[in-house]
Structure formats: C-alpha cells, structure tokens
C-alpha cells in the first residue's frame, strides 16, 4: 500500500480568495437576488404612486439671545449663555409641545387632538444660523399654510407669555410693597427707587418677546412635496439589492450542502479527479449507451486515476462516500467501463452488504456473491458474473468472466452482521485473488460517513476514491468522513463529484477546420444522376 501523503496545512484565504468565494455565492443565488430587487423596487414605486399628494408649508422664526429682561437680571447686553447650543435646542423643542398644539387647535377651531397635529409638524435649524423653520405637511395646501403660520405665531405668544409671567410676578411684588408704604416713606429715597423699579418692570414686560420672533409667514405651496418616482425607484433598487444580498448570504451560510466543484474540492482538501454530470432523463442513474456526457466524464476520470497512481498495476481501489445516495455505485460501474476502454481488465466488487444494488441494476440472478465467499462457501470463479462493458448485458451464457469486458462480484444475500463479515481475514484473500484475475479491482463500499465497515478494508486496498454529490453532500458529513479516514491513514487518492452540469455540444460534432463552428451542410451536386443499368441474368 502506498504511503499516505501528509495532510495539507490549513491556509488562511487571501482577501482576493474571499472576494471570489463571495461572488460565487451571489452568482448561485442570482435568481433570488433578482426577484427580491424587482419585488422591493416595485413595492416602493407602487406605494409612492398610490399615496395621495401632500404639501409642505414653512414658516420661519428668529431666535434671540438678549431680551429686556436680561439687563434687569444683571446680564450685560450681548453676553452669551454658558451653552448656546443647548439653549437653542431647548427653544426648538418647545415648538412641538402639546400646549402649543392646543393653542393652534383653538385658534383654527380644529377638532384634531394635539398628538395628530404634532405628527404633521417638523422643525429644523437652518445651518449654523438662529433661523428655525417650522414645516407642516398636509394634503390640503391651504391648511398646511394656516397650520404652519399658526404654530409660529402661537409659539411666539407662548414664549412671550412665559417670559412675561416672571416679570409680572416681580412687578406685582414691587407694587404691593409700594402700597404698603406710608406717604412719607413713598416720598423718601427708598420709595422713589421702588417706584422707579416698578416702572422698569412694567416697561420690560411690555417689551418682552420671549426670545423669538416670526420672520416669515407660511406661503401656500403650489406643488406637492412627495418624493419623485425616479428617486423612489433608485432608493428601492438600492434597498432591495442590500436586502437581497443579505438574505442570499444568510441562505448560503445556512445551507451546508456542497454547491459546486470548487467548494467540494476546498472542503475535502483533495484533488478533483473527475466531475460526473447528472444522468439523462429515464436512465434512473444507470449508464446508458449513447450518453456522451457520461462517457466523456468517466473517460476523464479513468485517465486521471491511471495517471494519479503512476503504475502499470493499479491494484484494488475502494470507492466510498460521506453519505448515502452520493452516486458511488454508479461511479464504480462507470469507472470500470471506462477503464476497460483503456485496455484494463476490471473486476467490480460490491462490498456494500447493507444495501446491495448490483442484482437489480443488471437484472442478473441472485448468487451467493461476496457473502458466501466471506463465509468460505463457493469459489470466486463461480461467483463472478461477466458483463459487456458497453451494453451492461451478460457477456457469456455460462457467466464465466474469461474474455469478458468487466466482471462483477455482487454482494449476495444480506448477512445479519456485515461488519463482522467484512472484518474477516478472508476478505484480504478474496481481494488478492481478484488482483490475480484483473488489472484493477474496484470495491464499492458503504458510506464511510455512516458505517465503519469501509475502514476495515483500508489495509487491503491501494487507494481510496471519495464520491460527493453536489447539492446533496453536507459539509459536516465531509469533515467527519475525512477525520475518520485520516485516523486510519487511508490512502485517499482524490475526489469524484457527481451531479454536475451537462455539456452543451461535443467536440466530435464540430468541424475543426472552422475552429469550433458547426460544419455547413454540403451543397447538392449539379451533376445528373445516371439511371442504373438493368441486371442481366444468364441462364443456368
């Protein structure tokens, strides 16, 4: 048995490789991505076109820093507050108070609650200025203008009333203090100062604006404020693409199945010896004459197997898989047929004692097969069945393997203990006897990822071929299979992928003089055809 090469080191993929892998994932899900992009874009356009037109009306306010009250409180004119941004944000936030909305509803005689009115209102500070825009959106342009103007005016009144309330309280205190003085005390210096302070407070109250002023009333809008359909379509296209890519990547990472040959080769970390396309319709997985895709694929696989071993005597090769229904039996039979075309004598041994299929596949009579040989009953010569490599029929009437293209050894009756039967030392003797009768012995075993019987045959074979089926074999099963094979130091040769895409046309059908273009049909000859001469018969 050839020495097992060391396991390859784990390599960190480069950014270019990661980008290539990401692009392959998205290409596999291109139908889903296209569908979601069209769906989201269409939904965005439909909602925009069906929505009624709405209009925006804007009134503008000027926020002031200094008021007459500032001087009375001891601040010098023009002095800035400790945090001007915070003070400005506070003034803007007060615009959307429910108290202001209630004042607007009473002024315009509206029966809408304050919450519904505030939904229509938005505020925005223009750049770094002290100008605040109050925008109201409504289906009626006149109503939008009235609401915007009312919010601006009522907010100014609200701020003025709030600012005057503190001055009025101070003036009332001064007024009550002045009334409590006697005429002599009022005429004194203290009385005159108190009377002057009262007049200052009354003047400050009359001049108070609340630190805000209306600089522009809202005009009636003439055009709707809805977003243009083109912009909505571009936005829907972008959001749909982002959502589709996100969903596609989620599905790719959640789907543990192997999608293509590159992914299978990367997960197995083995050389790819061949890709077998899906069987044609009606074949049921059995090789049919005339299926040129399968013939070419198995021919390539046979050539790669021969050159990978680099020896005249190929010996015994075990064909197994990670899961059931990966196509290992079809690969074993197809490879046997292709090896025969290369001049090799081939024996196929069905060592899957759990689910044998050779008898049903080739419609041959049930024999003792491998089970009887393992029980040391019968001889290999009697159990072999000779089949024609091209038709799959019996090559000789008596079933002898001599001179036949491919010989098969079926599993025979299913034993109650397949593991113990295959682990017997006589199994090695059976394979040695097969080697003497053939150049290549292909052993079709049960999936190594499900049962451990194939591991007992590792010491009797010269190589192992792993079969994986696209869109079926899962990554977890592959990793478990490779871990088991590495533990027993199995001589794994490479990977065979089944379920690949079928070719579009054949090289043999093309005219090489035209570099791959179909050969044109020959023009009809202009020469006249002569009538054939009548045959003359001579008398006996």
C-alpha positions as CSV (number, residue, x, y, z in Angstrom):
1,X,0.0,0.0,0.0
2,X,1.5,3.4,-0.9
3,X,2.4,5.8,1.8
4,X,-0.2,8.3,2.7
5,X,0.9,11.9,1.9
6,X,0.9,14.3,4.8
7,X,-2.3,16.2,5.4
8,X,-2.1,19.7,3.9
9,X,-1.6,22.6,6.1
10,X,-4.6,24.9,6.8
11,X,-4.2,28.0,4.7
12,X,-5.8,31.3,5.5
13,X,-7.6,32.6,2.4
14,X,-6.5,35.9,1.0
15,X,-8.8,38.8,0.5
16,X,-9.0,38.1,-3.2
17,X,-10.0,34.5,-2.5
18,X,-12.6,35.6,0.0
19,X,-14.0,38.0,-2.6
20,X,-14.0,35.3,-5.2
21,X,-15.9,33.0,-2.8
22,X,-18.4,35.7,-2.0
23,X,-19.0,36.3,-5.7
24,X,-19.6,32.6,-6.3
25,X,-22.2,32.6,-3.5
26,X,-24.0,35.5,-5.0
27,X,-23.9,34.0,-8.5
28,X,-25.5,30.8,-7.2
29,X,-28.4,32.9,-5.7
30,X,-28.8,35.3,-8.6
31,X,-32.4,34.4,-9.2
32,X,-33.3,35.1,-5.6
33,X,-31.4,38.4,-5.7
34,X,-33.1,39.5,-9.0
35,X,-36.5,38.5,-7.6
36,X,-36.1,40.4,-4.4
37,X,-34.7,43.5,-6.1
38,X,-37.6,43.6,-8.5
39,X,-40.1,43.0,-5.7
40,X,-38.8,45.7,-3.4
41,X,-38.4,48.2,-6.2
42,X,-41.9,47.5,-7.5
43,X,-43.4,47.8,-4.0
44,X,-41.7,51.1,-3.4
45,X,-42.9,52.5,-6.7
46,X,-46.4,51.2,-6.1
47,X,-46.7,52.7,-2.7
48,X,-45.4,56.0,-3.9
49,X,-47.8,56.2,-6.9
50,X,-50.8,55.1,-4.8
51,X,-50.1,57.6,-2.0
52,X,-52.1,60.9,-2.2
53,X,-50.2,64.1,-2.8
54,X,-49.1,66.1,0.3
55,X,-47.9,69.7,0.5
56,X,-45.3,71.3,2.7
57,X,-45.7,74.9,4.1
58,X,-43.0,76.5,6.0
59,X,-42.9,79.5,8.5
60,X,-39.6,80.8,9.9
61,X,-38.7,82.1,13.4
62,X,-35.7,84.1,14.6
63,X,-34.2,83.0,18.0
64,X,-32.8,85.9,20.0
65,X,-30.2,85.7,22.8
66,X,-30.9,89.1,24.5
67,X,-34.2,90.4,26.0
68,X,-35.0,93.4,28.1
69,X,-35.2,91.1,31.0
70,X,-31.5,90.4,30.6
71,X,-30.5,93.8,31.8
72,X,-32.9,93.7,34.7
73,X,-31.4,90.4,35.8
74,X,-27.9,91.8,35.8
75,X,-26.6,90.5,32.5
76,X,-24.7,92.8,30.1
77,X,-26.2,93.2,26.6
78,X,-24.7,90.8,24.1
79,X,-23.4,88.3,26.7
80,X,-23.8,84.8,25.5
81,X,-25.2,82.0,27.6
82,X,-23.0,79.3,29.0
83,X,-24.2,76.7,26.5
84,X,-25.8,78.4,23.4
85,X,-26.4,75.2,21.5
86,X,-28.3,73.6,24.4
87,X,-30.4,76.8,24.9
88,X,-31.2,76.8,21.1
89,X,-32.2,73.2,21.1
90,X,-34.4,73.8,24.1
91,X,-36.2,76.6,22.4
92,X,-36.7,74.5,19.2
93,X,-38.0,71.5,21.2
94,X,-40.6,73.7,22.9
95,X,-42.3,74.3,19.5
96,X,-43.7,70.8,19.5
97,X,-45.2,71.0,23.0
98,X,-48.8,69.9,23.3
99,X,-49.6,73.2,24.9
100,X,-48.6,75.0,21.7
101,X,-50.7,72.4,19.6
102,X,-53.7,73.0,21.8
103,X,-53.4,76.8,21.3
104,X,-53.2,76.2,17.5
105,X,-56.3,73.9,17.6
106,X,-58.3,76.6,19.5
107,X,-57.2,79.4,17.2
108,X,-58.1,77.5,14.0
109,X,-61.2,75.8,15.6
110,X,-59.9,72.4,14.8
111,X,-61.2,69.2,16.5
112,X,-57.9,67.3,16.0
113,X,-56.1,66.2,19.1
114,X,-52.7,67.6,19.9
115,X,-51.0,64.3,19.0
116,X,-52.3,64.3,15.4
117,X,-51.3,67.9,14.9
118,X,-47.8,67.4,16.1
119,X,-47.3,64.4,13.7
120,X,-47.7,66.9,10.8
121,X,-45.1,69.3,12.2
122,X,-41.3,69.2,11.8
123,X,-38.7,71.7,12.9
124,X,-35.2,72.3,11.5
125,X,-32.5,74.8,12.3
126,X,-31.0,76.3,9.1
127,X,-27.3,75.6,9.1
128,X,-25.4,77.5,11.8
129,X,-27.9,80.4,11.9
130,X,-30.6,81.3,14.5
131,X,-33.4,80.7,12.0
132,X,-35.8,77.9,12.7
133,X,-38.1,76.5,10.0
134,X,-41.5,75.1,11.1
135,X,-42.8,72.9,8.3
136,X,-46.3,71.4,8.2
137,X,-47.3,68.6,5.8
138,X,-50.9,68.2,4.9
139,X,-53.0,67.0,1.9
140,X,-54.6,70.5,1.7
141,X,-52.1,73.2,0.7
142,X,-54.2,76.0,2.3
143,X,-54.5,74.0,5.5
144,X,-50.7,73.4,5.6
145,X,-50.0,77.1,5.3
146,X,-52.6,78.0,8.0
147,X,-51.1,75.4,10.4
148,X,-47.5,76.5,9.8
149,X,-48.4,80.1,10.4
150,X,-50.5,79.3,13.5
151,X,-47.7,77.2,15.0
152,X,-45.2,80.1,14.5
153,X,-47.5,82.7,16.0
154,X,-48.7,80.6,18.9
155,X,-45.2,79.6,19.8
156,X,-44.2,83.3,19.9
157,X,-47.3,84.0,22.1
158,X,-46.4,81.0,24.3
159,X,-42.8,82.2,24.7
160,X,-43.9,85.8,25.4
161,X,-46.4,84.7,28.0
162,X,-43.9,82.5,29.7
163,X,-41.3,85.3,29.8
164,X,-43.8,87.9,31.0
165,X,-45.1,85.8,33.8
166,X,-41.8,86.1,35.7
167,X,-41.6,89.9,35.2
168,X,-45.3,90.3,36.2
169,X,-44.6,88.4,39.4
170,X,-41.7,90.8,40.2
171,X,-43.8,93.8,39.3
172,X,-46.6,92.7,41.5
173,X,-44.3,92.3,44.4
174,X,-42.9,95.8,43.9
175,X,-46.4,97.1,43.6
176,X,-47.6,95.5,46.8
177,X,-44.5,96.8,48.6
178,X,-45.1,100.3,47.4
179,X,-48.7,100.2,48.5
180,X,-47.7,99.1,52.0
181,X,-45.5,102.3,52.4
182,X,-46.8,105.4,54.1
183,X,-46.9,108.7,52.0
184,X,-43.8,109.9,53.9
185,X,-42.0,106.6,53.1
186,X,-43.1,106.7,49.4
187,X,-41.7,110.2,49.2
188,X,-38.4,109.0,50.7
189,X,-35.3,107.8,48.7
190,X,-36.3,104.2,49.1
191,X,-39.8,104.8,47.9
192,X,-38.7,106.7,44.9
193,X,-36.2,103.8,44.0
194,X,-39.0,101.2,44.4
195,X,-41.3,103.2,42.2
196,X,-38.6,103.5,39.5
197,X,-38.0,99.8,39.7
198,X,-41.7,99.2,39.2
199,X,-41.8,101.3,36.1
200,X,-38.8,99.4,34.7
201,X,-40.5,96.1,35.2
202,X,-43.7,97.3,33.5
203,X,-41.7,98.6,30.6
204,X,-39.7,95.3,30.4
205,X,-43.0,93.3,30.4
206,X,-44.4,95.3,27.6
207,X,-41.2,94.9,25.5
208,X,-40.8,91.1,26.2
209,X,-40.9,88.9,23.1
210,X,-39.9,85.6,24.6
211,X,-36.6,85.5,22.7
212,X,-38.3,84.5,19.5
213,X,-39.8,86.4,16.5
214,X,-41.7,85.5,13.4
215,X,-39.6,86.5,10.4
216,X,-41.7,84.8,7.6
217,X,-45.2,83.6,7.5
218,X,-46.0,80.4,5.6
219,X,-47.0,80.7,1.9
220,X,-49.5,78.4,0.2
221,X,-47.5,75.6,-1.6
222,X,-48.2,75.1,-5.3
223,X,-46.5,71.8,-5.9
224,X,-46.7,68.6,-3.8
225,X,-43.8,67.6,-1.6
226,X,-43.9,63.9,-2.4
227,X,-40.7,62.2,-3.5
228,X,-40.2,61.8,-7.3
229,X,-40.9,58.3,-8.5
230,X,-37.4,58.1,-10.0
231,X,-35.8,58.8,-6.7
232,X,-38.1,56.3,-5.0
233,X,-37.2,53.7,-7.6
234,X,-33.5,54.2,-7.1
235,X,-33.9,54.0,-3.4
236,X,-36.0,50.9,-3.7
237,X,-33.4,49.4,-6.0
238,X,-30.6,50.1,-3.5
239,X,-32.5,48.8,-0.5
240,X,-33.7,45.7,-2.5
241,X,-30.2,44.9,-3.5
242,X,-28.9,45.2,0.0
243,X,-31.7,43.1,1.4
244,X,-31.3,40.5,-1.4
245,X,-27.6,40.2,-0.8
246,X,-28.1,39.9,2.9
247,X,-30.8,37.2,2.5
248,X,-28.7,35.3,-0.1
249,X,-25.6,35.2,2.2
250,X,-27.8,34.1,5.1
251,X,-29.2,31.2,3.0
252,X,-25.7,30.3,1.7
253,X,-24.2,30.1,5.1
254,X,-27.2,28.2,6.5
255,X,-27.2,25.7,3.6
256,X,-24.5,23.2,4.5
257,X,-24.6,21.4,1.2
258,X,-21.8,21.5,-1.4
259,X,-22.8,23.7,-4.3
260,X,-20.1,23.3,-6.9
261,X,-16.8,21.6,-7.7
262,X,-14.6,24.4,-6.2
263,X,-16.4,24.3,-2.9
264,X,-16.3,20.5,-2.8
265,X,-12.6,20.4,-3.5
266,X,-11.9,23.1,-0.9
267,X,-13.9,21.2,1.8
268,X,-12.4,17.8,1.1
269,X,-8.9,19.2,0.6
270,X,-8.4,16.6,-2.1
271,X,-7.5,16.8,-5.8
272,X,-10.6,16.6,-8.1
273,X,-10.2,13.6,-10.4
274,X,-13.5,13.9,-12.2
275,X,-16.9,15.5,-12.4
276,X,-19.8,13.2,-13.4
277,X,-22.8,15.0,-14.9
278,X,-26.4,14.2,-14.0
279,X,-27.8,11.2,-15.8
280,X,-30.1,11.8,-18.7
281,X,-33.8,11.5,-18.1
282,X,-35.1,8.0,-18.0
283,X,-31.8,6.4,-17.1
284,X,-32.5,6.2,-13.4
285,X,-28.8,6.6,-12.6
286,X,-27.8,3.6,-14.7
287,X,-25.3,4.2,-17.6
288,X,-27.0,4.1,-20.9
289,X,-25.4,3.7,-24.3
290,X,-25.2,6.9,-26.3
291,X,-25.0,9.2,-23.2
292,X,-21.9,11.0,-24.4
293,X,-21.7,13.3,-21.4
294,X,-21.2,10.4,-19.1
295,X,-18.8,8.6,-21.5
296,X,-16.6,11.7,-21.6
297,X,-16.7,12.3,-17.9
298,X,-15.9,8.7,-17.0
299,X,-13.1,8.6,-19.6
300,X,-11.6,11.6,-18.0
301,X,-11.9,10.1,-14.5
302,X,-10.3,6.8,-15.7
303,X,-7.4,8.7,-17.2
304,X,-6.9,10.7,-14.0
305,X,-7.0,7.6,-11.9
306,X,-4.4,5.8,-14.1
307,X,-2.0,8.8,-14.1
308,X,-2.5,9.6,-10.4
309,X,-1.3,6.1,-9.4
310,X,1.6,6.2,-12.0
311,X,1.9,2.5,-12.1
312,X,1.0,-0.3,-14.6
313,X,-0.7,-2.3,-11.9
314,X,-3.5,-0.2,-10.4
315,X,-4.4,-2.8,-7.8
316,X,-7.5,-2.5,-5.6
317,X,-9.3,0.8,-5.3
318,X,-12.1,1.4,-2.7
319,X,-14.9,3.7,-3.8
320,X,-16.9,5.2,-0.9
321,X,-18.7,8.4,0.1
322,X,-19.7,10.5,3.0
323,X,-23.5,10.0,2.7
324,X,-25.9,7.6,1.1
325,X,-27.1,8.3,-2.5
326,X,-23.9,10.2,-3.4
327,X,-23.6,8.1,-6.5
328,X,-20.7,5.8,-5.6
329,X,-22.2,2.7,-7.2
330,X,-22.7,4.5,-10.5
331,X,-19.2,5.8,-10.3
332,X,-17.8,2.3,-9.6
333,X,-19.6,0.9,-12.6
334,X,-18.9,3.8,-14.9
335,X,-15.2,3.9,-14.0
336,X,-15.0,0.1,-14.6
337,X,-16.4,0.6,-18.1
338,X,-14.0,3.5,-18.8
339,X,-11.0,1.6,-17.6
340,X,-11.9,-1.3,-19.9
341,X,-11.8,1.1,-22.8
342,X,-8.2,1.9,-21.8
343,X,-7.3,-1.8,-22.0
344,X,-7.6,-2.7,-18.4
345,X,-9.1,-5.9,-17.0
346,X,-11.6,-4.9,-14.3
347,X,-13.4,-6.6,-11.5
348,X,-16.1,-4.7,-9.5
349,X,-16.7,-6.0,-6.0
350,X,-19.9,-5.0,-4.3
351,X,-18.8,-4.7,-0.6
352,X,-21.9,-2.7,0.5
353,X,-23.6,-5.5,2.4
354,X,-26.3,-3.2,3.8
355,X,-27.9,-2.1,0.5
356,X,-26.7,-4.2,-2.4
357,X,-27.8,-2.9,-5.9
358,X,-25.9,-4.9,-8.5
359,X,-28.6,-7.6,-8.9
360,X,-31.4,-5.0,-9.6
361,X,-29.1,-2.8,-11.7
362,X,-28.1,-5.5,-14.2
363,X,-31.1,-7.8,-13.8
364,X,-29.0,-10.9,-13.0
365,X,-29.9,-13.8,-10.8
366,X,-29.1,-13.7,-7.2
367,X,-26.0,-15.7,-6.2
368,X,-24.0,-16.3,-3.1
369,X,-21.7,-13.4,-4.0
370,X,-19.3,-11.9,-1.6
371,X,-21.3,-13.0,1.4
372,X,-20.8,-16.7,0.5
373,X,-17.1,-16.1,-0.1
374,X,-16.7,-14.4,3.2
375,X,-18.4,-17.4,4.8
376,X,-15.9,-19.6,2.9
377,X,-18.6,-21.2,0.7
378,X,-18.0,-21.4,-3.0
379,X,-15.2,-20.1,-5.2
380,X,-14.5,-16.7,-6.8
381,X,-14.7,-18.2,-10.3
382,X,-18.3,-19.3,-9.8
383,X,-19.5,-16.1,-8.2
384,X,-18.1,-13.7,-10.8
385,X,-20.6,-12.5,-13.5
386,X,-19.2,-11.3,-16.8
387,X,-20.8,-8.2,-18.3
388,X,-20.2,-6.4,-21.6
389,X,-18.6,-3.0,-20.9
390,X,-20.9,-1.2,-23.4
391,X,-24.3,-2.9,-23.1
392,X,-24.2,-4.0,-19.5
393,X,-25.5,-7.4,-20.5
394,X,-24.1,-10.8,-19.7
395,X,-21.0,-11.4,-21.9
396,X,-21.3,-15.2,-21.9
397,X,-24.2,-17.5,-21.4
398,X,-22.4,-19.5,-18.7
399,X,-21.5,-16.4,-16.7
400,X,-17.7,-17.0,-17.0
401,X,-15.5,-14.0,-16.6
402,X,-12.9,-15.2,-19.1
403,X,-12.7,-12.9,-22.1
404,X,-15.3,-10.6,-20.8
405,X,-15.0,-6.8,-20.6
406,X,-16.0,-6.3,-16.9
407,X,-16.6,-8.8,-14.2
408,X,-18.7,-8.1,-11.1
409,X,-18.9,-9.8,-7.8
410,X,-22.3,-9.0,-6.3
411,X,-22.8,-8.7,-2.5
412,X,-25.1,-11.7,-2.3
413,X,-27.6,-12.2,0.5
414,X,-27.6,-9.5,3.2
415,X,-25.9,-11.0,6.3
416,X,-27.1,-10.2,9.8
417,X,-23.6,-8.8,10.7
418,X,-22.0,-7.0,7.8
419,X,-19.2,-5.5,9.9
420,X,-18.0,-8.8,11.3
421,X,-18.1,-10.4,7.8
422,X,-16.0,-7.8,6.2
423,X,-13.5,-7.7,9.0
424,X,-12.6,-11.4,8.5
425,X,-9.1,-12.1,7.3
426,X,-10.6,-14.0,4.3
427,X,-11.5,-10.6,2.8
428,X,-7.9,-9.9,2.1
429,X,-7.5,-13.3,0.4
430,X,-10.5,-12.6,-1.8
431,X,-9.1,-9.3,-3.0
432,X,-5.7,-10.9,-3.6
433,X,-7.4,-13.5,-5.8
434,X,-9.2,-10.7,-7.6
435,X,-5.9,-9.0,-8.3
436,X,-4.6,-12.1,-10.0
437,X,-7.6,-12.1,-12.4
438,X,-7.7,-8.4,-13.2
439,X,-5.6,-5.3,-13.5
440,X,-8.0,-3.2,-11.5
441,X,-10.3,-4.2,-8.6
442,X,-12.9,-1.6,-7.8
443,X,-14.6,-2.1,-4.4
444,X,-18.0,-0.4,-3.9
445,X,-18.4,0.0,-0.2
446,X,-21.0,1.5,2.2
447,X,-20.7,5.3,3.0
448,X,-17.7,5.7,5.4
449,X,-19.5,8.6,7.0
450,X,-22.4,6.4,8.1
451,X,-20.9,3.0,8.9
452,X,-17.4,1.9,9.8
453,X,-17.2,-1.2,7.6
454,X,-15.1,0.6,4.9
455,X,-12.5,1.4,7.5
456,X,-11.8,-2.3,7.9
457,X,-10.9,-2.5,4.2
458,X,-8.3,0.3,4.2
459,X,-5.4,-2.1,4.8
460,X,-6.5,-4.3,1.8
461,X,-6.7,-1.6,-0.8
462,X,-4.1,0.5,-2.7
463,X,-6.2,3.7,-3.0
464,X,-9.5,5.3,-1.9
465,X,-11.8,7.4,-4.1
466,X,-14.3,9.6,-2.4
467,X,-17.6,10.4,-4.1
468,X,-19.6,13.5,-3.4
469,X,-22.8,14.7,-4.9
470,X,-23.5,18.3,-5.5
471,X,-26.5,19.9,-3.8
472,X,-26.7,16.8,-1.5
473,X,-23.5,16.1,0.4
474,X,-23.2,18.3,3.5
475,X,-20.0,19.9,4.9
476,X,-20.4,18.3,8.3
477,X,-20.5,14.8,6.8
478,X,-17.4,15.6,4.7
479,X,-15.4,16.7,7.7
480,X,-16.4,13.6,9.7
481,X,-15.5,11.4,6.8
482,X,-12.1,13.0,6.3
483,X,-11.4,12.8,10.0
484,X,-12.1,9.1,10.1
485,X,-10.0,8.4,7.0
486,X,-7.1,10.3,8.4
487,X,-7.2,8.5,11.7
488,X,-6.7,5.1,9.9
489,X,-4.1,6.7,7.5
490,X,-6.2,5.8,4.4
491,X,-4.5,6.2,1.0
492,X,-7.0,8.7,-0.3
493,X,-6.3,9.4,-4.0
494,X,-8.8,12.1,-4.8
495,X,-12.4,13.3,-5.1
496,X,-15.1,12.4,-7.7
497,X,-18.0,14.8,-7.9
498,X,-21.4,13.7,-9.2
499,X,-24.4,15.8,-10.1
500,X,-22.5,18.3,-12.3
501,X,-23.8,20.2,-15.2
502,X,-24.2,18.5,-18.6
503,X,-22.2,19.7,-21.6
504,X,-23.7,21.8,-24.4
505,X,-22.4,20.1,-27.6
506,X,-19.5,17.8,-28.3
507,X,-16.1,18.4,-29.7
508,X,-16.5,15.4,-32.1
509,X,-19.6,17.1,-33.6
510,X,-17.7,20.2,-34.7
511,X,-15.7,20.8,-37.8
512,X,-12.1,21.6,-36.7
513,X,-11.4,23.4,-40.0
514,X,-13.8,26.1,-38.9
515,X,-12.4,26.4,-35.3
516,X,-15.4,25.1,-33.5
517,X,-18.1,26.3,-35.8
518,X,-20.7,23.7,-37.0
519,X,-19.7,22.3,-40.3
520,X,-22.1,23.6,-43.1
521,X,-24.2,21.1,-44.9
522,X,-22.7,20.1,-48.3
523,X,-24.4,21.7,-51.3
524,X,-26.2,19.4,-53.7
525,X,-24.3,18.3,-56.7
526,X,-25.2,19.7,-60.1
527,X,-24.4,16.6,-62.0
528,X,-27.2,14.4,-63.2
529,X,-27.6,11.0,-61.8
530,X,-27.5,8.2,-64.3
531,X,-30.1,5.5,-64.2
532,X,-28.7,2.2,-63.1
533,X,-28.3,-0.4,-65.9
534,X,-30.7,-3.3,-65.7
535,X,-29.1,-6.5,-64.5
536,X,-28.9,-9.3,-67.0
537,X,-29.4,-12.8,-65.9
538,X,-27.7,-15.7,-67.5
539,X,-29.5,-19.0,-67.9
540,X,-28.4,-21.7,-65.7
